[in-house]
Amino acid sequence: MAKSTELQGARIRSLRKLKGLTLGQLSQRTGLSQGYLSQIERGISQPSIGSLVSIAQALGVTMQWLFSDPPGKAGKADSRSPEKLVKKDQRISIEYEDGIVDQLLTPRSNNNLEVIYSVYPPGTKSEPYSHKGHEAVTVLQGRLVLIVSGEEFVLDEGDCLSFKSTERHSHRNASDGDTIAIWFITPASF
């Protein structure tokens, strides 16, 4: 995933410069250090989920804008309906610093709904974050613990939780193996 980290960093740097922001200004808006932001932009560091949410919000874009195209697949979407269809090998993804991987299942052009396939290696967790919208998550494999506005929910395979995305929330893998979940977010704001 090193290549996707570099692509993601390049996207962030390009948008920051397009908006006329210095690293210092982005640092002030996000609360992240200039050094850390520089490492992200150069593809040296993989950011956490919370860091990427802060960067996206500071730059005025959704998280899906920061997802990297799959290696060798950029611009090769299914020609029939690229605004409707995402083939498995055409998913765009983000890998975070702790190994969590999100794959966008819906096209970037869909502004009403985001569906994200997430894989959480054992022991991984996110820091609390929030964003606009409403979301639901269902666990396909393993056990996921979510804390939403201070309330803890334990989701096993087949369980689903729905909440307002503006509520601070965090999650962690509570199983010995990978936990896999699908997130539904509306409108596309993550």
C-alpha positions in Angstrom: 0.0 0.0 0.0 3.0 2.3 0.0 2.1 3.5 -3.5 -1.4 4.4 -2.4 0.0 6.3 0.6 2.2 8.3 -1.8 -0.8 9.0 -4.1 -2.9 10.1 -1.1 -0.2 12.4 0.2 0.2 13.9 -3.3 -3.5 14.5 -3.5 -3.5 16.3 -0.1 -0.4 18.4 -1.0 -2.0 19.3 -4.4 -5.3 20.4 -2.8 -3.6 22.3 0.0 -1.5 24.3 -2.6 -4.6 24.8 -4.8 -6.3 26.4 -1.9 -3.3 28.6 -1.2 -2.5 27.1 2.2 0.9 26.6 3.8 1.7 23.6 5.9 1.5 25.9 8.9 -2.0 27.1 8.1 -3.1 23.5 7.5 -1.5 22.6 10.8 -3.5 25.3 12.6 -6.8 24.2 11.0 -6.2 20.5 11.8 -4.3 20.6 15.1 -1.7 18.3 13.5 2.0 19.2 13.5 3.6 20.6 10.4 6.1 17.8 10.5 3.4 15.1 10.6 1.5 16.8 7.8 4.7 17.0 5.7 5.3 13.2 6.2 1.7 12.5 5.1 2.1 14.6 2.0 5.4 12.9 1.1 3.9 9.4 1.6 6.2 8.6 4.5 3.5 8.4 7.2 0.1 6.7 7.0 -2.4 8.9 8.9 -5.0 7.7 11.4 -8.7 7.9 10.6 -9.1 11.0 12.8 -6.1 12.7 11.2 -7.6 12.2 7.7 -11.0 13.4 8.8 -9.4 16.6 10.2 -7.4 17.1 7.0 -10.5 16.5 4.8 -12.6 18.9 6.8 -9.8 21.6 6.8 -9.5 21.3 3.0 -13.3 21.3 2.5 -13.6 17.9 0.9 -15.1 14.5 1.9 -12.9 11.6 2.9 -13.8 9.8 -0.4 -11.8 12.5 -2.2 -8.7 11.3 -0.4 -9.1 7.7 -1.3 -6.4 6.5 -3.7 -7.2 4.7 -7.0 -6.2 1.0 -7.0 -2.7 0.4 -8.5 -2.8 0.1 -12.3 -6.6 0.8 -12.4 -6.7 4.6 -12.4 -9.0 5.8 -15.1 -10.0 2.3 -16.1 -13.5 2.2 -14.7 -16.1 -0.1 -16.3 -17.2 1.9 -19.4 -20.9 0.9 -19.1 -21.8 3.0 -16.1 -18.8 4.3 -14.1 -21.1 6.5 -12.1 -23.1 3.5 -11.0 -20.8 0.4 -11.1 -17.6 -0.2 -9.1 -16.0 -3.6 -9.9 -14.1 -5.3 -7.1 -10.7 -4.7 -8.7 -11.6 -1.0 -9.2 -12.2 -0.1 -5.6 -10.3 2.8 -4.3 -8.9 2.5 -0.8 -7.2 4.1 2.2 -4.8 2.3 4.6 -4.4 4.0 7.9 -1.4 4.1 10.2 -2.5 1.1 12.3 -3.3 -1.2 9.4 -7.1 -0.6 9.1 -8.0 -0.6 5.4 -11.2 1.1 4.0 -12.3 0.4 0.4 -14.9 2.7 -1.2 -17.6 0.5 -2.7 -19.6 3.4 -4.2 -18.5 5.6 -7.1 -16.8 8.9 -6.1 -19.5 10.7 -8.1 -22.2 9.5 -5.6 -22.8 12.4 -3.3 -25.8 10.9 -1.5 -24.4 7.7 -0.1 -21.0 6.2 0.7 -20.6 2.5 1.3 -17.2 1.5 2.8 -15.8 -2.0 3.3 -13.5 -1.9 6.3 -10.9 -4.5 7.5 -9.6 -4.1 11.1 -6.6 -6.2 12.0 -6.5 -7.6 15.6 -6.0 -4.9 18.2 -6.7 -1.9 15.9 -8.8 1.0 17.0 -9.6 4.6 16.0 -9.5 7.7 18.1 -12.8 9.6 18.5 -13.9 11.7 15.5 -17.1 13.1 14.0 -18.3 14.5 10.7 -21.6 15.5 9.0 -24.2 12.9 8.2 -25.8 9.7 9.4 -24.2 6.3 9.3 -24.9 2.6 9.9 -22.4 -0.2 10.3 -22.9 -3.9 10.0 -20.3 -6.5 11.0 -19.6 -9.3 8.5 -16.9 -11.0 10.5 -15.4 -10.7 14.0 -16.5 -8.3 16.7 -16.4 -4.5 16.6 -16.8 -2.3 19.6 -18.2 1.2 18.9 -18.3 4.1 21.4 -20.9 6.7 20.3 -21.2 9.8 22.5 -19.7 7.8 25.4 -22.1 4.8 25.0 -20.4 1.4 24.2 -22.0 -1.0 21.7 -20.6 -4.5 21.0 -21.4 -5.7 17.5 -21.0 -9.3 16.5 -21.4 -10.8 13.1 -24.7 -9.7 11.6 -25.3 -6.9 14.1 -26.0 -3.3 12.8 -25.7 0.0 14.6 -27.0 3.4 13.3 -26.2 6.8 14.6 -25.7 10.5 13.7 -22.2 11.0 12.4 -22.0 14.3 14.3 -21.8 12.3 17.5 -18.2 11.6 18.5 -17.5 8.0 17.8 -14.6 5.5 17.8 -14.3 1.8 17.2 -12.0 -1.1 17.9 -11.5 -4.7 16.8 -12.5 -6.9 19.8 -11.6 -10.2 18.2 -8.5 -12.3 17.8 -8.7 -12.2 14.0 -9.6 -9.6 11.4 -13.0 -7.9 11.8 -14.7 -6.9 8.6 -17.5 -4.3 8.5 -19.5 -2.4 6.0 -20.3 1.3 6.7 -23.2 3.2 5.1 -22.9 7.0 5.3 -25.4 9.5 4.0 -24.9 12.1 2.6 -21.4 11.3 1.3 -19.5 13.3 3.9 -16.9 11.0 5.3 
